[in-house]
Amino acid sequence: MSESLAIHGGTPAVAEGVVDTRWPVIDGSDREAVVRALDWPSHTANSPEVKQLVEEWCAWQGAKHCLATNSGTAALHMAVAAVGIEPGDEVITSAFSWTSTATCVLHHNAIPVFIDVDPVTISLDPKLIDAAVSDRTKAVIVPHLHGLSADMQPVIEACERHGLRLIEDCCQSHGAKYRGAKVGSMGDVATFSLNQNKNLSAGEGGLLTTDDDEVYEKAARLWQFGEIRKPDGTRDMNAHGMGWMYRTSGLSAAFARAQLAKLDRYTEIFQENARYLSSALAEIPGVEPPAEPEGYEHVYYNYAVRFQPEQLGLDVDARSFREKVSAALNAEGVQVAQWWNIALPDMVLFQNKDGYGKGCPWACPHTRPEISYENLDLPETRRWLAEYALVRHLHAPNDLSVMKAYVGAFEKVFASLDSVLG
Ligand SMILES: Cc1ncc(COP(=O)(O)O)c(C=O)c1O
């Protein structure tokens, strides 16, 4: 009944204290790891913790090489440079992702070209790659978003057709699978974030993986001041090109190792909670739970629902429907929010076409002048932006008892929609 809704003063469906909002879960093994790292003589990237993290991630991911970085963004920039992107080159990517998926291209004086999303995976729509290719296109950056792989087979085929390098942005999708293959194993190079929110978290940090020796060597130069890194980890102390300082520390690596030991168990909890929630929410008209298509394994970094008023025969603006339903759910104790509410090409950076002054890199001499981000045709991205919301805290230690309370909150809000919509 409308009077019992928490936004109108009723008792919330999810009682206070039921949901544990802290992530990552910290236990004795994390504390022990960080203290252990303090006892090594080096706390830099020379710490044995960093070497161990790299070996353990290679084994877990099934990769030949890995570099541990101080962010996923650093790993993305290294990946762009490592596949040979040069000034004025174009890189095709998705109109919806984290900013770094696109800005890593600008970091190397190259130009992102955006295409619309696929409505199921919310990564780039592979059917649109061909039309976006120009004589400057050198690569595709495919983000695997929310914990779900992009539709990789047609992406790989398009890259082969046009001779493009393929960078997988796996920052949100550690361990997600496509036709049995882990994301990050299907392109030339892959990047992962270890930022606090991620399924594998070390506070901040990142990982780059590749099976390609040349890509690894180029990435390693960017990682550390443009220097060549010898196989035994020693340095030649000479800059061979542009390099940055993208190394991580022993403390972060030790923290990441302790979390990695628990990642598979944590992923199972995300999946168990998400699949339970999806089966219940699928019964509520107006709510579309996230897809986990046949042949995909979702790891549910984000649990993204779509609110669809037209399923209820309501002729209301999707954004305003989402805002009102979200406010009611938040009051009921289910945290619901968006991460980005804007398409990447609509951001001021792209609309102004000025990355670091004087209009560069768009005004730089190697760039194709006709690149424009005005009024791009992105119907699926815009529909997604109007409809989606992330339901928070499906992580451990929250379990099915919390999910049952979430379902109760959704049922309550959708049973009183007249009152919610006012
Ligand atoms: C898809 C995607 N790419 C890249 C990044 C950048 O990772 P970081 O925050 O570690 O730099 C993120 C981080 O949230 C992300 O979600």
PDBQT file of the ligand as one rigid body, heavy atoms in Angstrom, charges set to zero:
ROOT
HETATM    1  C1  LIG A 501      35.957   0.075 -17.755  1.00  0.00    +0.000 C 
HETATM    2  C2  LIG A 501      37.040   0.748 -16.977  1.00  0.00    +0.000 A 
HETATM    3  N1  LIG A 501      38.194   1.048 -17.604  1.00  0.00    +0.000 NA
HETATM    4  C3  LIG A 501      39.198   1.641 -16.956  1.00  0.00    +0.000 A 
HETATM    5  C4  LIG A 501      39.112   1.987 -15.616  1.00  0.00    +0.000 A 
HETATM    6  C5  LIG A 501      40.241   2.671 -14.944  1.00  0.00    +0.000 C 
HETATM    7  O1  LIG A 501      40.746   1.951 -13.864  1.00  0.00    +0.000 OA
HETATM    8  P1  LIG A 501      41.486   2.738 -12.663  1.00  0.00    +0.000 P 
HETATM    9  O2  LIG A 501      40.429   3.430 -11.869  1.00  0.00    +0.000 OA
HETATM   10  O3  LIG A 501      42.157   1.643 -11.890  1.00  0.00    +0.000 OA
HETATM   11  O4  LIG A 501      42.442   3.658 -13.300  1.00  0.00    +0.000 OA
HETATM   12  C6  LIG A 501      37.938   1.699 -14.928  1.00  0.00    +0.000 A 
HETATM   13  C7  LIG A 501      37.829   2.062 -13.491  1.00  0.00    +0.000 C 
HETATM   14  O5  LIG A 501      36.831   2.214 -12.887  1.00  0.00    +0.000 OA
HETATM   15  C8  LIG A 501      36.864   1.064 -15.622  1.00  0.00    +0.000 A 
HETATM   16  O6  LIG A 501      35.720   0.800 -14.999  1.00  0.00    +0.000 OA
ENDROOT
TORSDOF 0
